[in-house]
């Protein structure tokens, strides 16, 4: 451009010197026509637009456009500060030549500290200078924004972890945010973390064996150390809960208002039993508590002391009973003082008569705000108790006075009032069931961290305030918790929810020994239970050919008097605990003092003919093998015949030769002790007439335990009616052995070790 300028100046000067005015005008017009488009194109060739954002954090990465950021580029195009970004975060400069710029471009935040507020919490950001950009283009006639994103200087936070109960240090606790461990406190419970500035919500501490701390919001600002209370986490020791019921001994009537005692001292802070005698205490530190009682009532003796173990995150159910003081009549009632009711008010009167005289025709009147709502007449026999219920509705919300008055023989024996609260709500009703048996089970229902006990048959009727409820479930020792339920309670309405729970199960693996030596003996039966005929033992199963038994699907729990039995002989008895999702190994031992098998054998016929059947009966106990053995007079099919080893059994024999026959049976038990029995029979030649014999029919699973008629058999081959021309109507009946005991619920199977 300088060359063109010098040329124009030279021509103009020359023309003036020659004073050629016409030529001067010509050259001026020519050169002006050439230079005006050039200058126009060069002066407005391109524009530069620079936009700046700052990287911020509000429980996730965000970006903010930054106003007031200085834009700098090198001396080759002017140098130094060119200007500042506007409210839209951008700086624009026009009239720059298009082309490649080989010097750097950079932005610097001149604002120093910027404050951004999240949820009313101020966060201070100090942004770093950008990196220098080299070799950038400005395009002819276009505005192409160049974006810069500035990082801020980190801040830091000092965490501290302690116990909530005694403020002692908790070392090696993890600090978590967004489900990830960010760091672990040291032996002093301290942790300092460098953190990008922003707002971090839901930060908490955790450590195995302790309850997670509450979560909190942590605000971090650039170049600052946060040491606020939000960074000090306290963790509680693991807690469990205790629940149960307090009743009158022998009658099982509930006792409301009973207080908890520990080592003889009342624990009033825990409250008392409710109107149905139930108690439920949460947030009890884990451990073993001895000398736990309930009592504190005028008309009852404190319960016997018990030892209660509180398990982490579990519920320990312990029931107590109290004996009334001798020769007294006691009256107690619910609701208790300050109790909340929804939809309707339920009264219960409990009467215990520990005298020799009955209470006849007493009257109880139920009051609400001094007005009678109803009355009932009742009678209680001597040394017994009774429970009288009454319900009323049509009440207004708010505080009310509930009262009860009992009159007997013209004397008012009870007249009390209590303040109760009527709250808008409805009733939750339903049943808790065993998922396998579809029968109701008594259990607890957890609603908003409060326990409610069902009735003995699993049904429940619970008053609740109106609203939505989530995460509701039932639980019981020995069962898996039910699935979580959600429901809505509407005012003056019933909501039905049923809960199903699966029993926790385990397995048992059984082996058989004699004097400590493993025996591979099949068909050994394993039982558990008492010998009481009213409650016969359950058959777990029988051993396989390897002498082992594996039982699966057994409800978890402790079983007493578990034993093995073989041929009427029993092993030692044991107490076996089945743990959920585990296999318990059990070994049963038989001693060497086991006796010999018992065996009787006899032929059941007076006249035996060749090629005609007759019956040999035998009865055996305590054997594991019975075999027909060889004799010079035997039939070939008798030798080596394997027979039943327990109970009474008939053997049908068809002799094929005449003469004296000797039938021998040998039975042995698992201990190698054997006995032999025999009977001799004379086989006659075939009779010219038909032979009719009464024979026992076979016992099958279809007729086990039943009495069935004998069969009349002609010539040992066909069955005919029992009349005067055949067996003479003399065939009797037999009783088949009892059916095997049905095993308990569960999937039992034999496996090969």
HELIX and SHEET records of a PDB file:
HELIX    1   1 UNK A    2  UNK A   18  1                                  17    
HELIX    2   2 UNK A   21  UNK A   43  1                                  23    
HELIX    3   3 UNK A   75  UNK A   77  5                                   3    
HELIX    4   4 UNK A  229  UNK A  231  5                                   3    
HELIX    5   5 UNK A  268  UNK A  270  5                                   3    
HELIX    6   6 UNK A  533  UNK A  535  5                                   3    
SHEET    1   A 3 UNK A  61  UNK A  65  0                                        
SHEET    2   A 3 UNK A  46  UNK A  57 -1                                        
SHEET    3   A 3 UNK A  90  UNK A  96 -1                                        
SHEET    1   B 3 UNK A  61  UNK A  65  0                                        
SHEET    2   B 3 UNK A  46  UNK A  57 -1                                        
SHEET    3   B 3 UNK A 146  UNK A 150  1                                        
SHEET    1   C 3 UNK A  81  UNK A  84  0                                        
SHEET    2   C 3 UNK A  69  UNK A  73 -1                                        
SHEET    3   C 3 UNK A 105  UNK A 109 -1                                        
SHEET    1   D 2 UNK A  99  UNK A 101  0                                        
SHEET    2   D 2 UNK A 136  UNK A 138 -1                                        
SHEET    1   E 2 UNK A 113  UNK A 118  0                                        
SHEET    2   E 2 UNK A 121  UNK A 126 -1                                        
SHEET    1   F 3 UNK A 190  UNK A 195  0                                        
SHEET    2   F 3 UNK A 155  UNK A 163 -1                                        
SHEET    3   F 3 UNK A 225  UNK A 226  1                                        
SHEET    1   G 4 UNK A 190  UNK A 195  0                                        
SHEET    2   G 4 UNK A 155  UNK A 163 -1                                        
SHEET    3   G 4 UNK A 232  UNK A 237  1                                        
SHEET    4   G 4 UNK A 210  UNK A 211 -1                                        
SHEET    1   H 4 UNK A 180  UNK A 184  0                                        
SHEET    2   H 4 UNK A 174  UNK A 177 -1                                        
SHEET    3   H 4 UNK A 198  UNK A 206 -1                                        
SHEET    4   H 4 UNK A 216  UNK A 220 -1                                        
SHEET    1   I 3 UNK A 278  UNK A 285  0                                        
SHEET    2   I 3 UNK A 239  UNK A 248 -1                                        
SHEET    3   I 3 UNK A 315  UNK A 317  1                                        
SHEET    1   J 3 UNK A 278  UNK A 285  0                                        
SHEET    2   J 3 UNK A 239  UNK A 248 -1                                        
SHEET    3   J 3 UNK A 320  UNK A 322  1                                        
SHEET    1   K 4 UNK A 265  UNK A 266  0                                        
SHEET    2   K 4 UNK A 259  UNK A 262 -1                                        
SHEET    3   K 4 UNK A 287  UNK A 295 -1                                        
SHEET    4   K 4 UNK A 306  UNK A 310 -1                                        
SHEET    1   L 3 UNK A 329  UNK A 334  0                                        
SHEET    2   L 3 UNK A 345  UNK A 353 -1                                        
SHEET    3   L 3 UNK A 384  UNK A 392 -1                                        
SHEET    1   M 5 UNK A 340  UNK A 342  0                                        
SHEET    2   M 5 UNK A 411  UNK A 423  1                                        
SHEET    3   M 5 UNK A 398  UNK A 408 -1                                        
SHEET    4   M 5 UNK A 359  UNK A 368 -1                                        
SHEET    5   M 5 UNK A 371  UNK A 380 -1                                        
SHEET    1   N 3 UNK A 459  UNK A 465  0                                        
SHEET    2   N 3 UNK A 425  UNK A 434 -1                                        
SHEET    3   N 3 UNK A 494  UNK A 496  1                                        
SHEET    1   O 3 UNK A 459  UNK A 465  0                                        
SHEET    2   O 3 UNK A 425  UNK A 434 -1                                        
SHEET    3   O 3 UNK A 499  UNK A 501  1                                        
SHEET    1   P 4 UNK A 450  UNK A 453  0                                        
SHEET    2   P 4 UNK A 444  UNK A 447 -1                                        
SHEET    3   P 4 UNK A 467  UNK A 475 -1                                        
SHEET    4   P 4 UNK A 485  UNK A 489 -1                                        
SHEET    1   Q 4 UNK A 517  UNK A 518  0                                        
SHEET    2   Q 4 UNK A 505  UNK A 514 -1                                        
SHEET    3   Q 4 UNK A 548  UNK A 555 -1                                        
SHEET    4   Q 4 UNK A 748  UNK A 749 -1                                        
SHEET    1   R 3 UNK A 517  UNK A 518  0                                        
SHEET    2   R 3 UNK A 505  UNK A 514 -1                                        
SHEET    3   R 3 UNK A 583  UNK A 590  1                                        
SHEET    1   S 4 UNK A 538  UNK A 542  0                                        
SHEET    2   S 4 UNK A 525  UNK A 528 -1                                        
SHEET    3   S 4 UNK A 557  UNK A 566 -1                                        
SHEET    4   S 4 UNK A 569  UNK A 570 -1                                        
SHEET    1   T 4 UNK A 538  UNK A 542  0                                        
SHEET    2   T 4 UNK A 525  UNK A 528 -1                                        
SHEET    3   T 4 UNK A 557  UNK A 566 -1                                        
SHEET    4   T 4 UNK A 574  UNK A 578 -1                                        
SHEET    1   U 3 UNK A 598  UNK A 603  0                                        
SHEET    2   U 3 UNK A 613  UNK A 621 -1                                        
SHEET    3   U 3 UNK A 647  UNK A 654 -1                                        
SHEET    1   V 4 UNK A 608  UNK A 609  0                                        
SHEET    2   V 4 UNK A 674  UNK A 684  1                                        
SHEET    3   V 4 UNK A 659  UNK A 668 -1                                        
SHEET    4   V 4 UNK A 625  UNK A 628 -1                                        
SHEET    1   W 3 UNK A 692  UNK A 695  0                                        
SHEET    2   W 3 UNK A 711  UNK A 714 -1                                        
SHEET    3   W 3 UNK A 718  UNK A 720 -1                                        
SHEET    1   X 2 UNK A 707  UNK A 709  0                                        
SHEET    2   X 2 UNK A 733  UNK A 735 -1                                        
END                                                                             
